[in-house]
């Protein structure tokens, strides 16, 4: 039997000291680890006691990482012998027992009478009889969390990525509001996997997979105009990719971070995120990541109406993408394929064409190509492109085409669960106010109704 040396354990009375109780109540793990070091407990011993990697303990103690996962906090409390209640992690043993044995949370285990009562309850439901409040309560209750595997392997990571891919596809087709709750539920589960044990080989891929899910959580939040939550989840994803040691993935997340202020018409802030992303992209030697960031930087410059910088950034994006197609990591093409680059290019020309009529023909041609070749399940992007196409036709005085495509855009936007797309109808609305035609007036009314009801 392995017995830890007495000198490597925290002092027996440490958790009762007022200054430590304050640290525990605040769940300030950095300060906790610093106190342990002062009392002779090494970071390596902390890692052994809590089941963390030594590098994780070092990052936490150095302030480079925060512990937010409930499961990790519980594991730290258990490993160090800290009463959970001191960290606000659990009820007392008596309270836990009362909850577990309450009629509101029936277990049925080893209780034939309770199972017979439940069978009678189901019979009443089938027969259409009214249920008493106590019977309704018997069916209520929060689900128990799914147990976390003791050890995470490559297969678990592959499953997580496959599920994230499915949720991402649903977001693309139906909007963030259609899947955000499912994404958040899966994200909580994925975060708990980090508290299990895993090999060093699996560690990087696990943190990357969790980052993918957090990126999607941030993106679906952004799609619903939940800006603060979008920033928070995307910030967590940046941290996970850093721990995974994957600068290309960090660049992808920074792109998503930049899109949040960009879509809220704050291009100055967006450019700063895109430029941060370019640093990570260049560190990764990923052509597609570099192209990704330059293309979106071009969109931001277009929002500033800086045509020279916008078109220069677009040319760089095209050059980098040409290299990517001949040998970059296939993993990142799920974020930024040829159609995404063409859409970004069309968006640049569309934004510039609102103030420079000489660019409208090219902008319309590019938008038409993106609409024509966009995959059928990219419903949100289709709605976005149709909106800009209608906007440019109206800006150019083509009211018949503008009204026809505008109606298609509004119909497409209303079919999605996306506040962001409804907000993007604003430029089209601004163009409709320039005309007195009946068809345009009807389109304007439909836009206003869609934005209010959405």
C-alpha positions in Angstrom: 0.0 0.0 0.0 1.3 3.5 -0.9 1.3 5.9 2.0 1.9 9.6 1.4 4.6 11.1 3.6 3.1 13.1 6.4 5.2 16.2 5.6 3.7 16.3 2.0 0.1 16.7 3.3 -1.5 20.0 4.2 -1.5 20.8 8.0 -4.5 19.3 9.7 -5.9 22.6 10.9 -5.3 24.6 7.7 -8.9 24.5 6.4 -10.1 26.0 9.7 -8.0 29.2 9.6 -10.0 32.3 8.7 -7.8 33.4 5.9 -8.0 30.0 4.3 -11.7 29.8 4.8 -12.1 33.0 2.9 -10.0 31.6 0.0 -12.1 28.4 -0.1 -15.4 30.3 0.0 -14.3 32.3 -3.0 -13.1 29.1 -4.8 -9.8 31.0 -5.4 -7.7 28.0 -6.3 -4.7 30.1 -7.3 -4.5 31.5 -3.8 -5.2 28.1 -2.3 -2.2 26.5 -4.1 0.0 29.5 -3.1 -0.9 28.9 0.6 -0.2 25.2 0.2 3.3 26.0 -1.2 3.9 28.2 1.8 3.1 25.2 4.1 5.6 23.0 2.3 3.3 21.2 -0.2 5.0 21.1 -3.6 3.1 21.6 -6.9 4.0 18.1 -7.8 2.4 16.8 -4.6 -0.7 19.0 -5.2 -1.0 17.4 -8.7 -0.8 13.9 -7.2 -3.4 14.6 -4.5 -5.9 16.3 -6.9 -5.3 14.1 -9.9 -4.3 17.1 -12.1 -1.4 17.3 -14.5 1.6 19.1 -12.9 1.5 21.7 -15.8 -2.1 22.4 -14.9 -1.2 23.1 -11.3 1.6 25.3 -12.4 -0.7 27.3 -14.7 -3.3 27.7 -12.0 -0.7 28.8 -9.4 0.8 31.2 -11.8 -2.6 32.8 -12.6 -2.5 31.6 -16.2 -5.6 29.4 -15.8 -8.7 29.4 -13.7 -10.6 26.4 -12.4 -14.3 26.7 -13.1 -15.4 23.1 -13.6 -17.6 21.9 -10.7 -16.1 18.4 -11.1 -12.5 19.6 -10.9 -13.3 21.7 -7.9 -14.9 18.6 -6.2 -11.8 16.6 -7.1 -9.5 19.2 -5.6 -11.6 19.3 -2.4 -11.7 15.6 -2.1 -8.0 15.1 -2.8 -6.9 17.7 -0.3 -9.3 16.7 2.3 -11.3 20.0 2.2 -14.9 19.7 3.5 -17.0 20.4 0.3 -19.3 22.8 2.1 -16.3 25.1 2.8 -16.1 25.6 -1.0 -19.9 25.8 -1.6 -19.8 22.5 -3.5 -22.4 20.5 -1.6 -25.1 20.3 1.0 -24.5 18.7 4.3 -24.7 14.9 4.4 -28.1 15.1 6.0 -29.4 17.5 3.4 -28.1 15.3 0.6 -29.8 12.3 2.1 -33.1 14.2 2.5 -33.0 15.2 -1.2 -32.2 11.8 -2.4 -35.0 10.1 -0.4 -37.6 12.8 -1.0 -40.8 11.6 -2.8 -39.9 14.3 -5.5 -36.9 12.2 -6.4 -38.0 8.6 -6.4 -35.2 6.0 -6.8 -37.4 2.9 -6.9 -34.3 0.9 -6.1 -35.1 -2.1 -3.8 -38.6 -0.7 -3.2 -41.3 -2.9 -4.8 -44.1 -0.8 -3.2 -42.9 2.4 -4.8 -42.6 0.7 -8.2 -46.2 -0.6 -7.9 -47.3 2.9 -7.0 -45.5 4.2 -10.1 -47.2 1.5 -12.3 -50.6 2.7 -10.9 -49.7 6.2 -11.8 -48.8 5.3 -15.4 -52.1 3.4 -15.6 -54.0 6.5 -14.6 -52.2 8.6 -17.3 -53.0 6.0 -19.9 -56.7 5.9 -18.8 -56.9 9.7 -18.9 -57.5 10.1 -15.2 -56.5 13.4 -13.5 -53.3 13.3 -11.4 -53.1 14.6 -7.9 -50.4 17.2 -7.0 -48.4 14.5 -5.3 -48.5 12.3 -8.4 -47.4 15.1 -10.6 -44.5 15.8 -8.2 -43.5 12.1 -8.4 -42.8 12.6 -12.1 -40.9 15.8 -11.6 -37.3 16.4 -10.6 -34.0 17.3 -12.2 -32.0 14.6 -13.9 -28.9 13.2 -12.2 -25.7 14.1 -14.1 -24.3 11.5 -16.4 -21.3 9.8 -14.8 -18.0 10.8 -16.1 -15.8 8.0 -17.3 -12.8 7.3 -15.1 -10.5 7.5 -18.1 -10.9 9.3 -21.4 -9.5 7.8 -24.5 -9.2 8.7 -28.2 -12.6 7.1 -28.9 -14.3 9.4 -26.4 -12.7 12.4 -28.0 -13.8 11.2 -31.5 -17.4 10.8 -30.2 -17.3 14.3 -28.8 -16.1 15.8 -32.1 -18.7 13.9 -34.1 -21.5 15.3 -31.9 -20.1 18.8 -32.1 -20.0 18.4 -35.9 -23.6 17.5 -36.0 -24.6 20.4 -33.8 -22.6 22.8 -35.9 -24.4 21.6 -39.0 -27.7 22.1 -37.3 -26.7 25.7 -36.4 -25.7 26.4 -40.0 -29.0 25.2 -41.3 -31.4 26.4 -38.6 -29.7 29.1 -36.6 -28.2 29.2 -33.2 -31.5 29.4 -31.3 -32.4 26.0 -32.7 -29.6 24.1 -31.0 -27.9 26.4 -28.4 -29.5 24.6 -25.3 -28.2 21.3 -26.7 -24.8 22.8 -27.3 -24.6 24.1 -23.7 -25.7 20.8 -22.2 -23.1 19.0 -24.2 -20.5 21.6 -23.3 -21.0 21.0 -19.6 -20.5 17.3 -20.1 -17.4 17.9 -22.2 -15.9 20.1 -19.6 -16.4 17.4 -17.0 -14.3 15.0 -19.2 -11.3 17.2 -18.4 -11.5 16.1 -14.7 -11.1 12.4 -15.7 -7.7 10.8 -16.3 -6.2 10.5 -19.7 -2.8 10.0 -21.4 -0.6 12.9 -22.5 -1.4 11.9 -26.1 -5.1 12.3 -25.5 -4.8 15.5 -23.5 -4.2 17.8 -26.4 -7.0 16.4 -28.6 -9.4 16.4 -25.6 -8.8 20.1 -24.9 -9.1 20.9 -28.6 -12.4 19.0 -28.8 -13.8 20.9 -25.8 -12.7 24.1 -27.4 -14.6 23.3 -30.6 -17.7 22.9 -28.5 -17.2 26.1 -26.6 -16.6 27.9 -29.8 -20.0 26.6 -31.0 -21.5 27.7 -27.7 -20.1 31.2 -28.2 -21.2 31.3 -31.8 -24.8 30.2 -31.1 -24.9 32.8 -28.3 -23.7 35.4 -30.7 -26.4 34.3 -33.2 -29.0 35.1 -30.5 -27.4 38.5 -29.7 -26.2 37.2 -26.3 -23.0 39.1 -26.6 -21.6 38.7 -23.1 -22.1 35.0 -23.2 -20.5 34.8 -26.6 -17.4 36.5 -25.4 -17.2 34.3 -22.3 -17.5 31.0 -24.1 -15.1 32.0 -26.8 -12.6 33.3 -24.3 -12.7 29.8 -22.6 -12.1 28.2 -26.0 -9.0 30.3 -26.5 -7.7 29.1 -23.2 -8.4 25.5 -24.0 -6.6 25.7 -27.4 -3.6 27.3 -25.7 -3.4 24.4 -23.2 -3.7 22.0 -26.1 -0.8 23.8 -27.7 -2.6 24.3 -31.0 -2.0 27.9 -32.4 -4.0 27.2 -35.6 -7.1 26.3 -33.5 -6.4 29.4 -31.4 -6.5 31.5 -34.6 -9.9 30.0 -35.6 -11.4 30.9 -32.2 -10.0 34.4 -32.4 -11.7 34.8 -35.8 -15.0 33.9 -34.1 -14.2 36.4 -31.3 -13.6 39.1 -33.9 -16.9 38.4 -35.6 -18.8 39.4 -32.5 -17.9 43.1 -32.6 -17.8 43.1 -36.4 -21.4 41.9 -36.6 -22.3 44.6 -34.1 -20.7 47.2 -36.3 -17.6 47.7 -34.2 -14.9 47.1 -36.8 -12.0 48.7 -34.9 -12.3 46.1 -32.1 -12.8 43.3 -34.6 -9.6 44.1 -36.4 -7.7 43.8 -33.1 -9.0 40.3 -32.6 -8.2 39.3 -36.3 -4.7 40.7 -35.9 -4.2 38.6 -32.7 -5.5 35.7 -34.7 -2.9 36.3 -37.4 -0.1 36.0 -34.9 -1.4 32.5 -33.9 -2.1 31.5 -37.5 1.5 32.4 -38.5 2.9 30.5 -35.6 1.0 27.5 -36.7 2.2 27.7 -40.3 -1.4 27.1 -41.4 -2.2 28.8 -44.7 -5.9 28.4 -44.3 -5.9 30.0 -40.8 -3.9 33.0 -42.2 -6.3 33.3 -45.1 -9.2 33.0 -42.8 -8.1 36.0 -40.7 -7.1 38.2 -43.7 -10.5 37.6 -45.3 -12.3 38.8 -42.2 -9.9 41.6 -41.6 -10.9 42.7 -45.2 -14.6 42.7 -44.2 -13.8 44.9 -41.1 -11.9 47.4 -43.3 -14.9 47.5 -45.6 -17.0 48.4 -42.6 -14.6 51.3 -42.1 -15.1 52.1 -45.8 -11.3 51.8 -46.3 -11.3 50.3 -49.8 -7.6 50.2 -50.2 -6.9 48.2 -47.0 -10.0 46.0 -47.6 -8.9 44.9 -51.1 -5.3 44.5 -50.1 -6.4 42.1 -47.3 -8.6 40.2 -49.7 -5.7 39.6 -52.1 -3.6 38.3 -49.3 -6.4 36.0 -48.3 -6.7 34.6 -51.8 -2.9 34.0 -52.0 -2.8 32.2 -48.7 -5.8 30.1 -49.6 -4.2 29.0 -52.8 -1.3 27.6 -50.8 -3.8 26.0 -48.3 -5.6 24.0 -51.1 -2.3 22.3 -52.0 -1.3 21.1 -48.6 -2.9 22.5 -45.4 -4.6 20.7 -42.7 -8.0 19.3 -43.8 -9.4 19.8 -40.3 -9.8 23.5 -40.8 -11.7 23.4 -44.0 -14.8 22.7 -42.0 -14.6 26.3 -40.8 -13.3 28.0 -44.0 -13.8 26.4 -47.4 -13.8 28.0 -50.8 -17.5 29.1 -50.5 -16.7 30.8 -47.2 -13.9 32.7 -48.9 -16.1 33.7 -51.7 -18.8 34.8 -49.3 -16.3 37.0 -47.4 -15.2 38.5 -50.7 -18.8 39.2 -51.7 -19.4 40.8 -48.3 -16.4 43.1 -48.8 -17.6 44.3 -52.2 -21.2 44.6 -51.0 -20.3 46.8 -48.1 -18.0 49.0 -50.2 -20.6 49.2 -53.1 -23.1 50.9 -50.9 -21.0 54.1 -51.1 -19.1 53.3 -54.4 -21.5 52.6 -57.2 -18.6 51.5 -59.5 -18.3 48.4 -57.4 -21.9 47.3 -57.5 -21.8 45.3 -60.7 -18.9 43.2 -59.3 -20.6 42.9 -55.9 -23.8 41.7 -57.4 -22.0 39.1 -59.6 -20.1 37.8 -56.6 -23.2 37.6 -54.5 -25.1 35.8 -57.2 -22.4 33.2 -57.5 -22.4 32.6 -53.8 -26.1 32.1 -53.7 -26.0 29.8 -56.7 -23.2 27.6 -55.4 -23.9 27.7 -51.7 -24.8 24.2 -50.3 -28.5 23.8 -49.7 -28.1 23.3 -45.9 -26.3 26.6 -45.5 -29.6 28.4 -44.8 -28.3 31.2 -42.6 -25.6 32.2 -45.1 -28.1 32.0 -47.9 -30.4 34.4 -46.1 -27.5 36.8 -45.4 -26.4 36.8 -49.1 -29.9 37.3 -50.4 -30.3 40.3 -48.0 -27.2 41.9 -49.4 -28.2 41.1 -53.0 -31.6 42.7 -52.6 -30.0 45.7 -50.8 -27.6 46.4 -53.7 -30.3 46.1 -56.3 -32.4 48.7 -54.5 -29.3 50.9 -54.0 -28.9 50.7 -57.8 -32.5 51.7 -58.4 -33.7 48.2 -59.6 -36.9 48.1 -57.5 -38.4 45.1 -59.2 -35.5 42.8 -58.7 -34.8 44.3 -55.2 -38.4 43.6 -54.1 -38.4 40.1 -55.4 -35.1 39.0 -53.9 -35.9 41.0 -50.7 -39.0 38.9 -50.2 -36.9 35.8 -50.6 -34.4 37.2 -48.0 -37.1 37.9 -45.4 -38.7 34.5 -45.9 -35.3 32.8 -45.4 -34.5 34.9 -42.4 -37.9 34.2 -40.7 -37.3 30.5 -41.2 -34.2 30.6 -39.0 -33.9 30.9 -35.3 -31.2 33.7 -35.5 -31.5 37.2 -34.1 -28.3 38.1 -35.9 -29.9 37.5 -39.4 -32.9 39.5 -38.5 -30.6 42.4 -37.4 -28.8 42.1 -40.7 -32.0 43.1 -42.5 -31.3 46.7 -41.4 -29.4 47.7 -44.5 -32.2 46.4 -46.7 -34.8 48.3 -44.5 -32.8 51.5 -45.0 -33.0 51.1 -48.8 -36.7 50.4 -48.8 -37.4 53.7 -47.1 -36.1 55.5 -50.3 -39.0 54.3 -52.4 -42.8 54.8 -52.5 -43.6 51.8 -54.6 -46.3 49.5 -53.2 -44.2 46.4 -53.5 -41.3 48.1 -51.7 -43.6 49.4 -49.0 -44.9 45.8 -48.5 -41.4 44.5 -48.3 -40.5 47.2 -45.7 -43.6 46.2 -43.6 -42.5 42.5 -43.7 -39.0 43.4 -42.6 -40.3 45.4 -39.6 -42.7 42.6 -38.7 -39.9 40.0 -38.9 -37.6 42.0 -36.7 -40.2 42.7 -34.1 -41.6 39.2 -34.0 -38.2 37.6 -34.1 
